[in-house]
């Protein structure tokens, strides 16, 4: 069974959070919604999400870690040493690391996850990538076990890429058709 973790920090982008939660659950992927430090986390547009647990109480047996963007959500994620340690350990073990919007530039790049990888991020944030990151101006970029995406408008493509990576293309295509995203 495939298991994923999504980590929310104060100021997360709502669309980049709820879309992967919905799509991964439609795919039958077990997803734990986790707050960085609280069980009620306020998004950048004022929407509160009640999480199932906090990062410190979450188990360590996940196949993927998903990091929404949003401001100051991505900045808050980047400041967490506990999250940094978990993500680096998962990456070292070949687990899927996925980030969208500002999170690739503010979280993954500084932590070395994008070194030598192709990646994308929110418009203009690529200026924060060092020369070891191969920026691609695409909606979603998959490079090995790392998945990055540009922002709220690409959240469905991002989520479907996660399903394809964690399950298979057939499941992703079926969900795209059933949600009338792709007919």
RAQUIPE-V643621 format. One line per field, one symbol per residue. ss: DSSP state (A for helix, B for strand, O for the rest). psi: psi as a letter, one per 20 degrees, with the letter a starting at -180 (. if undefined). A space follows every 50 residues. Layout:
BEGIN
ss = ???
psi = ???
END
This chain:
BEGIN
ss = OOBBBBBBOOOBOAAAAAAAAAAAAAOOOBBBBBBOOOOBBBBOOOOBBB OOBBAAAOOOOOOBBBBOOOOOAAAAAAOOAAAAAAAAAAAAOOOBBBBB OOAAAAAAOOOOOOOOOBBOOOOOAAAAOOOOOBBOOOOBBBBOOBBBBO OAAAAAAAAAAAAAAAOOAAAAAAAAAAOOOOO
psi = pppqppppqpjqpghighghggghhhijpppoopqgiqiopprijjpppo rhargiiqrjlqiqppoqbqpjghghghiohgggggghggghjjqpopqq dihghhfgghjjhjpjqprraqphiiiipriipnppmqgpppncjppqrh agijhgggghhggggherhggghgggghjkgp.
END
